[in-house]
């Protein structure tokens, strides 16, 4: 499956708990939203870290995701620029991968898995960091605008516990969950939406543009 992000512009902000509460109330009163827990495991190449963006063939990002604390099936996402392509991976396959077994990738004739295997071997991709958070999405189709509020963001390096939400919760219990807001749009942000941001999230801090960390 291939999905190209339909919005030409994407901005991420760090927000406070107070900003989040105000934004949530305002957005929920404007448009229905949906929410769920997300667990993400990112892979990175330490071998090519110093020239990550210099070669387009190497500028691929891979990550595994599962939702609502259910790792029965996971989504392996390949990101190249603004194009996201993904395929499904079973829990048993993911456990094999975390244990260092990669031959099963060759037994499935899937281009995403084939690329992933190639990057694991040629670029020495390794699990880098796990991110757990809750995402609320508000999609304003009439305005061609998409707003996501990510709350209780926690990180861990113990990738062998990726498929155990209870262990992840224990590992990150001492962390103060962070808050992020993402705004994606095609052309411009309408004035009324800008006013909402100014009124409800005055302490927001714009984050630099980087490769996607949190999935759409």
C-alpha positions as CSV (number, residue, x, y, z in Angstrom):
1,X,0.0,0.0,0.0
2,X,1.3,3.5,-0.9
3,X,0.1,6.7,0.5
4,X,1.4,10.1,-0.4
5,X,0.8,12.8,2.3
6,X,-1.9,15.1,0.7
7,X,-0.7,18.2,2.4
8,X,2.2,20.3,1.0
9,X,3.0,21.9,4.4
10,X,3.6,20.4,7.8
11,X,4.5,22.2,11.1
12,X,5.2,20.7,14.5
13,X,5.0,22.5,17.7
14,X,5.9,21.7,21.3
15,X,3.0,22.7,23.5
16,X,2.2,22.7,27.2
17,X,-0.4,20.7,29.1
18,X,-2.5,23.9,29.4
19,X,-2.3,24.5,25.7
20,X,-3.3,20.9,25.0
21,X,-6.4,21.2,27.2
22,X,-7.5,24.4,25.5
23,X,-6.8,23.1,22.0
24,X,-8.7,19.9,22.7
25,X,-11.8,21.7,23.9
26,X,-11.8,24.1,21.0
27,X,-11.1,21.5,18.3
28,X,-13.6,19.0,19.7
29,X,-16.3,21.6,19.7
30,X,-15.5,22.4,16.0
31,X,-15.1,18.9,14.4
32,X,-15.3,15.3,15.5
33,X,-11.9,13.7,16.3
34,X,-10.5,10.2,16.7
35,X,-7.8,9.0,19.1
36,X,-5.7,6.0,20.0
37,X,-2.5,4.8,21.5
38,X,0.5,4.3,19.2
39,X,3.8,2.5,19.7
40,X,6.7,3.2,17.3
41,X,10.1,1.7,16.8
42,X,12.5,3.6,14.6
43,X,15.5,2.1,12.7
44,X,18.6,4.1,12.0
45,X,21.9,3.6,10.3
46,X,24.9,4.5,12.5
47,X,27.3,3.7,9.7
48,X,25.8,6.4,7.5
49,X,24.8,8.8,10.2
50,X,27.3,11.5,9.0
51,X,25.9,11.6,5.5
52,X,22.3,10.6,6.0
53,X,20.8,13.0,3.5
54,X,23.6,13.2,0.9
55,X,22.6,10.1,-1.1
56,X,18.9,9.7,-2.1
57,X,19.3,5.9,-2.2
58,X,20.3,6.0,1.5
59,X,17.7,8.6,2.5
60,X,15.1,6.0,3.4
61,X,13.5,5.8,6.9
62,X,11.9,2.7,8.3
63,X,9.7,2.3,11.4
64,X,7.4,-0.2,12.9
65,X,4.0,0.7,14.5
66,X,1.2,-0.9,16.3
67,X,-2.0,0.7,17.7
68,X,-4.1,0.6,20.9
69,X,-1.7,-1.7,22.7
70,X,-2.4,-4.6,20.3
71,X,0.8,-5.9,18.6
72,X,-1.0,-8.8,16.8
73,X,-0.3,-7.0,13.5
74,X,2.1,-4.2,12.9
75,X,2.7,-1.7,10.1
76,X,6.2,-1.4,8.7
77,X,6.5,2.0,7.1
78,X,9.0,3.1,4.5
79,X,9.4,6.8,4.1
80,X,11.0,8.4,1.2
81,X,10.5,12.2,1.2
82,X,6.8,12.8,1.5
83,X,5.8,9.4,0.3
84,X,4.9,6.7,2.8
85,X,4.6,3.1,1.8
86,X,3.7,0.4,4.2
87,X,3.0,-3.3,4.6
88,X,1.7,-5.4,7.4
89,X,3.9,-7.6,9.6
90,X,2.7,-10.3,12.0
91,X,3.7,-10.2,15.7
92,X,5.7,-13.5,15.3
93,X,7.7,-11.9,12.4
94,X,8.4,-8.8,14.4
95,X,9.7,-10.9,17.4
96,X,12.0,-12.8,15.0
97,X,13.3,-9.5,13.6
98,X,14.0,-8.1,17.1
99,X,15.9,-11.3,17.8
100,X,18.1,-10.7,14.8
101,X,16.4,-13.1,12.4
102,X,15.9,-11.5,9.0
103,X,15.7,-14.4,6.5
104,X,12.0,-14.4,6.7
105,X,11.9,-11.0,4.9
106,X,13.2,-12.7,1.7
107,X,10.4,-15.3,1.8
108,X,7.8,-12.6,1.3
109,X,7.6,-11.0,-2.2
110,X,6.9,-7.5,-1.0
111,X,8.9,-4.5,-2.2
112,X,8.8,-2.7,1.2
113,X,10.2,-5.8,2.9
114,X,12.8,-6.3,0.2
115,X,14.0,-2.7,0.6
116,X,14.0,-3.1,4.4
117,X,16.1,-6.3,4.1
118,X,18.5,-4.5,1.8
119,X,18.9,-1.6,4.1
120,X,19.3,-3.9,7.2
121,X,22.3,-5.6,5.5
122,X,23.9,-2.9,3.4
123,X,23.4,0.1,5.7
124,X,23.4,-1.8,9.0
125,X,20.1,-0.5,10.2
126,X,19.5,-1.1,13.9
127,X,16.6,-0.4,16.2
128,X,17.2,3.1,17.5
129,X,14.4,4.4,19.8
130,X,10.9,3.5,20.8
131,X,8.2,6.2,21.1
132,X,4.9,5.7,22.8
133,X,2.1,8.3,22.8
134,X,-1.6,9.0,22.3
135,X,-2.7,10.8,19.2
136,X,-5.9,12.7,18.6
137,X,-6.6,13.6,15.0
138,X,-9.0,16.4,13.9
139,X,-9.4,16.5,10.1
140,X,-11.1,19.6,8.7
141,X,-11.8,18.4,5.2
142,X,-13.7,21.6,4.2
143,X,-10.5,23.6,5.0
144,X,-8.1,21.0,3.7
145,X,-6.5,21.0,7.1
146,X,-5.3,18.3,9.5
147,X,-4.5,18.8,13.2
148,X,-3.0,16.1,15.5
149,X,-2.4,16.4,19.2
150,X,0.1,14.0,20.6
151,X,0.2,13.5,24.3
152,X,2.0,11.6,27.0
153,X,5.0,11.1,24.6
154,X,7.6,8.8,26.2
155,X,10.7,7.2,24.8
156,X,12.8,4.1,25.5
157,X,15.9,2.3,24.1
158,X,14.9,-1.2,25.4
159,X,13.7,-2.3,22.0
160,X,13.3,-6.0,23.0
161,X,10.3,-4.8,25.1
162,X,8.7,-3.1,22.1
163,X,5.8,-5.6,21.9
164,X,5.0,-5.5,25.6
165,X,3.0,-2.3,26.4
166,X,3.0,-3.1,30.1
167,X,6.8,-3.3,30.3
168,X,7.0,-0.1,28.2
169,X,4.8,1.7,30.6
170,X,6.9,0.6,33.5
171,X,10.1,1.6,31.8
172,X,8.9,5.1,31.1
173,X,6.8,5.6,34.3
174,X,9.3,8.2,35.6
175,X,9.2,10.3,32.5
176,X,7.1,13.4,32.2
177,X,5.1,12.9,29.1
178,X,5.6,15.6,26.4
179,X,2.9,17.2,24.3
180,X,3.1,18.0,20.5
181,X,0.8,19.5,18.0
182,X,1.1,18.9,14.3
183,X,-0.7,21.1,11.7
184,X,-0.7,19.9,8.0
185,X,-2.3,21.9,5.2
186,X,-2.2,22.3,1.4
187,X,-2.2,26.1,0.7
188,X,-2.7,28.4,3.7
189,X,-4.0,28.2,7.2
190,X,-7.3,30.1,7.5
191,X,-7.3,33.1,9.7
192,X,-9.9,31.6,12.1
193,X,-7.6,28.6,12.7
194,X,-4.6,30.9,13.2
195,X,-6.7,32.8,15.8
196,X,-7.5,29.5,17.6
197,X,-3.8,28.7,17.7
198,X,-3.0,32.2,19.1
199,X,-5.7,32.1,21.7
200,X,-5.4,28.5,22.9
201,X,-1.7,27.7,22.4
202,X,0.2,31.0,23.0
203,X,3.2,29.1,24.5
204,X,3.7,26.8,21.4
205,X,7.3,26.4,20.1
206,X,7.9,25.6,16.5
207,X,10.1,22.5,16.0
208,X,12.6,22.2,13.1
209,X,11.6,20.2,10.1
210,X,13.0,16.7,10.4
211,X,12.1,13.2,9.1
212,X,8.8,12.0,10.4
213,X,9.1,10.6,13.9
214,X,5.4,10.2,14.7
215,X,3.2,8.5,12.1
216,X,0.1,10.0,10.6
